[in-house]
Amino acid sequence: MTGEKIAHYNGLYGDDKALVRHDYLQSELILPRNRLTDWGLKPHLHPNLFQLFFLEAGRAIFHAAATPIELRTPCIVLIPAGAVHGFTFSPQVQGRTLTLAESLMDTILQATPAVLLEVNTLQILADFNAEVRFADLLDLEQSIHTELHSEQPGKQLALNAYFKLLFLKIYRLLHHQQRQEADSSNRALHYFREFQRAIGAAPSGKKIAEFAQELKITPVHLNRICQAVKGKTAQQIVHANTTRKAHNYLIYTSLSVSEIAYALQFADAGYFTRFFRKQTGLSPGAYRAKAYRNEGAVARTL
């Protein structure tokens, strides 16, 4: 987002004069526009309102940080009070918005503070499942809309019940996503450890695609895992492992450079020397000599 002043609206977008009561509640449609260009809501915030955007179809971009996020529909965006947000919509976008006073939300969920704490955060929900479908959540929003504009007895009781069920389903969906992320993280660590074991027994020229094939994943996936776990590419990790082995041979054995190249399964000593210089800035011979000089200097000071 740019450095322009962020608008504050007490009511809905554009309404800075609304008097928000404890029971403030609005439900609106987002309808396709008869126009050729995108439209949207400039970055703004609502000091005392919680909002849900139910986006059914069309393209949408969410502005809540330095980098805009392209939304995948269908999705639901949760926006807590005080959170800066904006949208750019395609003319074909359609959906619904639900806005309620933060104090009303606190009252509805006062008996379940864990649900309130989890739901009252900035979230983009796009990975639905058989237990919590987007259509189910949209049906609840439409039930709230219908009840809101009715004059049936027990109206507030019904609204509270619909909201409790809506927030409960969102809470369960968030927990499902957290479990998936944890499982994904565990799987990534498993693959990374298997990759490390494979590196230890592999010849120096083994390709990343071969490691990936043995792990039954793609090279792209392997690189993503390495970046997530170590912040390095798979190739960088392989090179670091080879360099560490070469260091041990050079410092702790009397093997010649040619013998070390053979032990590490390089094609020849020249190839090994070029590789080692690229990784350390020194040839194997110069690296060994420098280590011996440093060791001698330390010995003389004792």
N, C-alpha and C positions, 0 to 999 in steps of 0.2 A: 504494500500500500504506500501511497505517497505521503508527503509531510503535510497535506492539507488538513484543515481543522475537521475533527470528527463531529458530526451532528449528534445531538442527544434528543431522543424523542420519548416523552412520557407515555404516549399512546403508540399507535401503529406508525409505520413509516410515514414521515411528513407531518405528523401530528405532535407538536411540541407543547400544546396547551391542554392536553387531556388531563383530567383529574382521575388518577387511578385509585379505585377503591379496593378493599380487600378481596372482593368477589369479581374483579375485572376479568372478563373472559370474551375472547373473540375467535370466530372460526370463519375462514374465508377461502374462496376458490382462487387458484392460479390458473387462468384460462389462456389458451393460445391467442396470440395477437394477430390481427389482420395487418401485418406489416412485413417488410423485407429485411429489416435490420434487427440486431440484438437489442435488448433492453435490460433494465435491471434496477437494482437498489444500490446506491452509493454506500461506501462504508459508513456505518453509524452504530449507535448503541441505544439500548433501552435500559435505564438505570434500575427499574423495578419489575421488569417483565421477563418471563421465560417463554421461549418460542420453539415450536417444532415445525419444520418444513417437510411435508410429504411430497416428494417429487416423483411423479408416476412415469413421465415420458419427456422426451426432448433433451436438448443439451443445456447444461448449466455449469457455471464456473463460480466457485465459492471463494470469496476474498476475506481472509481472516488473519493473514500473516504476510510476510514479505513476498512469498511465492504463491500465486493463485492456484487453487486445486480444481482440476476438471472433475466434475462429479459423474458417476456412472449411475444412471437411472435403471430401475427404481431405487430410491434411497431416502433416508430420513436424516435430517440435520437437526441436532439438538443445540440450542443456543441459550446459555444461562444469562441471567441479568448482568448487565455491565460488560458483556463480551462484544468487542468490536467485530462487525461482520458486514458483508455486502454480497450481492449476487449479480452475475450477468446471465441473462436467460436468452435462449433462442426463441424466435417467434412461436415455435411449436411446443414449447414447454407447457406442461400441465401438472396440476397437483393441488394441494391444499395447505393452508397454514393454520396453526393453532397457537393462540397467544393467551397466556394467563398471568395474573399477578403472582409475583414470587411468594407473597404472603399466603395466597390461596394454595399454591403448590405445597408450601410448608405445612399448612393445615391438613391437606389431603393425605400427606405422607408422614404426619407426625408420629404415628405408631410404628413406622418402619424407617428409622433414620439411616440404615445402611442403604436402602433403596434410594432415598433422597440424595444421599451423598454421591452415589454412583451415577444417578441419572442427571443430576444438576451439574453437568460438565459439558464442555464443547465436544461434540461427537459427530462423526459421519458414519451412519449405519448403512452398509450396502451388501453385507453377506448374510442373507436370511437363510433359514433352514425349515425343515418340515414341521418343527415344533412352533417356530415363530416366523410366519410368512408375512411378507410385505402386505399382502391383501388383507390379512387378519388385522394388522395395525391400522390400515386405511379404513377398514370397516368400523373400527372403534372410533376413529376420528369422525366418521360420518354419523355414527350414533350420537356422539357428543354434539355435533352440529344440529341434528334433528331435535334432540332433547333441549338444547339451548334455546331454540326458537319455538318450543312448544309451551303450553300452559297447563301441563299435566300436574296432578297432585304428586308431591314427593319429588319434584324436579331436582332439587339440590342433592337429595340422596342418590338419585339415579346418576347425576353428573359425577358425583364423588366416586360411585362404584365403577363407572366407565373409566374414569381417570386412573383409579387404582389398578384396574386390570391392564390398561394401556402401559402405565409405568412399570408394572410387574413384568409384562412381556418384554419391554425394552431392557429392563434389568437382567432378565434371563438371557437375552440375546447378547448383551455386553459380556456376561460371564462366559457364555459359549465361545465368544471370540477370544477372550483372555485365555481360555483353556487351549484353544487351537494355537494361539501364539506361543504358549508354553510348550505344547507338543512339538511345534515347528522348531523352536529353539533347541529342544532336546534332540530332535532328529539331526539338526545341523551339527551339534556337538558330536554326535555319533559318527556322522560322515567325516567330520574333520579329524577325529581320532583315527578312523580307519585309513584316511588319506596319509596321516603322519606315519602310521605303521608301514604302509606301502612304500613311502618315500625311503624309509630306512633300508629296505631290501632291494631297491630299484637301481638299475644302471643309470649313469649320469645323463644319458641321452633320451631317457624315456619321456614320451610326450604327455602333455596334460590330458589329451583326448584318451590316451590309453589308461591313465589313472581313473578317469571318469567312467570309462566303459567297465572297468573292473568293479567300480562302486555302483554300477547300474544307474547312473545319473548323467546328465549332459555336462559338457565342459563349462557352459554358461552357468549352470546350477552350482557346480563345484567352485567356480570363481566367486559367486555370490556368497557361498558359505564361508569361504576363506576371508572375504572382505568383512563379513559380519562378525566372525570370530576373532580375526587377527588384524583386520584393516589392511591386508595385503592381498595381492593376486595369488593364485595357485602357483604360478611360475616363480614369483618372488620367494615364496615359501620353499619351493624345491631348491632354488639357487642358494638360499640361506642355509639350508641343511647341508648341501654339498660343500659350501664354503666352510662350515663348521667342521666337517669331517677332514677337509684339507688342512685346516688350522691344526687339528689334533695330530695329523701325520707329520706336519712340518715341525711342530714344537716338541712333540713327545716321542718321535722316532728318528732314526738316522736314515730312513729311506730316501733315495734320490728322487728328484722331481719326476723322472721317467717312471720310477717304481710307484710313486704316489698316483700318477696319472693312470697307470695300469690298475692299481688297487681300486680306484674310483670309477673304472671302466670308461675312461675317456678314450677316444680314438687314437690319440697320440699326445705326446708331451707338449707340443706346440699349442694344440687346442686347449689343453688344460691351463697352460700359462696364460693364454689370452682370456680365458674365462675368469681365472683368479685375479688377474690385473683389473679386469672390468669391475669385479665385485669389491676389491679392497684398495685399488689404486697402486698396488705394488706387485711385482713379479713374485712367484713363490720363493725364489732364492733371496730376493731383497727382504721379503717378509720374514723369512727364517733368520736372516742375518740381523735384522732390526730387533727381533725378539731376543736373540742371544746377547746383543749389546745391552739391551735394557736389563736383562737378567744379570749380566756382569756388573753393571753400574749399581744395582741393588745390593749385590754381594759385597762390593767394595765399601758400602756404607755401613755394613753390619759390624 
